[in-house]
Amino acid sequence: MAKTAEDNFRIEVWDREEKELVETISRSPDSSISQAAWQAAIRRRPGMLLIHYNSRHVMEKLLTPGDIPVEPRTIVDGSVHAGLDVSLGDLREWHTLRAWCKNCGHHAQVKAAGLIRRYGKGALLSTVERALFCTSCDRGGPVRIEIHKLPRN
């Protein structure tokens, strides 16, 4: 988007801690267009911090309702594979699963066979992650499942 001297109004998306600018959604010389973009941004950017500027002045600042959409990702032997979501039926006998609590860091081995009996072979890891909770911490935090390979002996 080309910036002109008249682009007084802008809308920026920041992370929740307001440390990193994620994107600039809109720049406009027109107040009514900027207000329409502001209303659309509130609906289309759940869980993000939006800041509406008039030149250097903050007109509105809002943490939008909702959760930040998380793209599927799978961790295989410590490497993150973004956009990859594995079904339980895709796992092989040499794969082991480890569940990590996102709150307290507790981790434990999880048996794939037990998850398959409970959720079925077609269940995706992202779905199973949302269903499991930590048994160690008081808050019962959500978990992240990692896939590891058994060591060769």
Buried (B, 14 or more C-beta within 10 A) or exposed (E): EEEEEEBBBBBBBBEEEEEEEEEEBBBBEEEEEBBEBBEEBBEEBEEBBBBBBEEEEEBEEBEBEEEEEEEBBBBBEEEEEEEBBBBBEBBEEEBBBBBBBEBBEBBEEBEBEEBBEEBEEEBBBBBBBEEBBBEEBEEBBBBBBBBBEEEEE
